[in-house]
């Protein structure tokens, strides 16, 4: 094998390794985004709060759900609030979250948070 063929194979090897590194970087970044997704509590227009399909109307259910969430998910929780929701409902839920041990909340407002 001459010097030119050796350099060509070496260059091809480096290109292959570079492509693999780039693909792994994008794949791990996507996986990190999926694993670090925050749970979202939604307060609808009528003031009803829910976490996924779990309604948080009953104080006992709300407290147990928020406490479990605080133990399992030690990072931030998102709170999506309909613009027309009453502030007292938001304040009550934030107070319940604080008592359950959730201290980091990302608050966002939405035009409408009605479930479909």
C-alpha positions as CSV (number, residue, x, y, z in Angstrom):
1,X,0.0,0.0,0.0
2,X,1.5,3.3,-1.0
3,X,1.5,6.5,1.0
4,X,-1.4,8.1,-0.9
5,X,-3.8,5.1,-0.2
6,X,-2.8,5.1,3.5
7,X,-3.6,8.8,3.8
8,X,-6.9,8.3,2.0
9,X,-7.9,5.5,4.3
10,X,-6.8,7.5,7.4
11,X,-8.8,10.5,6.2
12,X,-11.9,8.3,5.6
13,X,-11.5,6.8,9.1
14,X,-11.5,10.3,10.7
15,X,-14.5,11.3,8.7
16,X,-16.3,8.2,9.8
17,X,-15.4,8.8,13.5
18,X,-16.5,12.5,13.2
19,X,-19.9,11.5,11.8
20,X,-20.4,9.0,14.6
21,X,-19.5,11.6,17.2
22,X,-21.9,14.2,15.8
23,X,-24.7,11.6,15.6
24,X,-24.1,10.5,19.2
25,X,-24.1,14.1,20.3
26,X,-27.4,14.9,18.7
27,X,-28.9,11.6,20.0
28,X,-27.8,12.2,23.6
29,X,-29.0,15.8,23.5
30,X,-32.4,14.6,22.3
31,X,-32.5,11.9,24.9
32,X,-31.6,14.4,27.6
33,X,-34.4,16.7,26.5
34,X,-36.9,13.8,26.7
35,X,-35.7,12.7,30.2
36,X,-35.6,16.2,31.6
37,X,-39.1,17.0,30.6
38,X,-41.0,18.7,33.4
39,X,-44.4,17.5,34.5
40,X,-47.0,20.1,33.8
41,X,-50.0,20.9,36.0
42,X,-52.8,22.7,34.0
43,X,-55.3,25.1,35.5
44,X,-58.2,25.4,33.0
45,X,-60.6,28.3,32.4
46,X,-63.1,27.0,35.0
47,X,-60.3,26.8,37.6
48,X,-60.0,23.0,37.6
49,X,-56.4,21.8,37.9
50,X,-55.1,18.5,36.7
51,X,-51.8,16.7,36.3
52,X,-52.1,14.7,33.1
53,X,-55.3,12.8,33.6
54,X,-55.3,13.2,37.4
55,X,-57.8,15.8,38.5
56,X,-56.6,17.8,41.5
57,X,-60.1,18.9,42.7
58,X,-60.1,17.0,46.0
59,X,-57.6,18.4,48.6
60,X,-56.6,14.9,49.7
61,X,-55.9,13.7,46.2
62,X,-54.1,17.0,45.3
63,X,-51.9,16.8,48.4
64,X,-51.0,13.1,47.8
65,X,-50.3,13.7,44.1
66,X,-48.2,16.8,44.8
67,X,-46.3,15.1,47.6
68,X,-45.5,12.1,45.4
69,X,-44.5,14.4,42.6
70,X,-42.1,16.3,45.0
71,X,-40.5,13.0,46.0
72,X,-40.2,11.5,42.5
73,X,-39.5,14.6,40.5
74,X,-37.0,16.7,42.5
75,X,-36.6,19.3,39.7
76,X,-38.9,22.0,38.4
77,X,-42.7,21.6,37.8
78,X,-44.5,23.6,35.0
79,X,-47.7,25.3,35.8
80,X,-49.9,26.2,32.7
81,X,-52.6,28.6,33.6
82,X,-55.5,29.8,31.3
83,X,-55.5,33.6,31.2
84,X,-59.1,33.6,32.3
85,X,-58.5,31.4,35.4
86,X,-59.0,33.1,38.8
87,X,-55.8,34.1,40.6
88,X,-57.1,32.7,43.8
89,X,-57.1,29.2,42.2
90,X,-53.5,29.7,41.1
91,X,-52.5,31.0,44.6
92,X,-54.2,28.0,46.3
93,X,-52.4,25.5,44.0
94,X,-49.0,27.3,44.5
95,X,-49.6,27.1,48.3
96,X,-50.4,23.4,48.1
97,X,-47.3,22.8,45.9
98,X,-45.1,24.6,48.5
99,X,-46.6,22.6,51.4
100,X,-46.0,19.4,49.4
101,X,-42.3,20.3,49.0
102,X,-42.3,21.6,45.4
103,X,-40.3,24.8,45.5
104,X,-39.4,25.4,41.8
105,X,-42.2,26.3,39.4
106,X,-42.2,27.5,35.8
107,X,-45.4,29.5,35.3
108,X,-46.8,30.1,31.9
109,X,-50.2,31.5,30.8
110,X,-52.2,30.2,27.8
111,X,-55.0,31.6,25.8
112,X,-57.1,28.6,26.7
113,X,-56.3,25.5,28.7
114,X,-59.6,23.5,28.1
115,X,-59.0,19.8,27.7
116,X,-60.2,18.4,24.4
